[in-house]
Amino acid sequence: MNRKEFVEAIAKKAGKTNSKADHLVDVFIDVISDTLKKGQSLTLVGFGTFSVKKRAARAGRNPQTGAAIKIKASKVASFKAGSKLKAAVNGVKK
């Protein structure tokens, strides 16, 4: 499913126009992004938790040359599925 299909599905389920659903998707993404930028996590009970994890600096290899390189430490966005989402994916009713 791509963004357009996602927006259309939300519009249909919510009984809204595609433009209103698109705006809601934008707001949802903005709220998650802003929360993660602050270093906080966002938990939607049953659905999952969005959080920021720190990735340590490490050694790597350039795949073209095989030369050793240093990869800087970074922060990455992470998502851990909640119990209701896991059950839905596995076809289990909760």
DATAWO-V977947 format. One line per field, one symbol per residue. ss: DSSP state (H for helix, E for strand, C for the rest). A space follows every 10 residues. Layout:
ss=???
This chain:
ss=CCHHHHHHHH HHHHCCCHHH HHHHHHHHHH HHHHHHHCCC CEEECCCEEE EEEEECCEEE ECCCCCCEEE ECCEEEEEEE ECHHHHHHHC CCCC
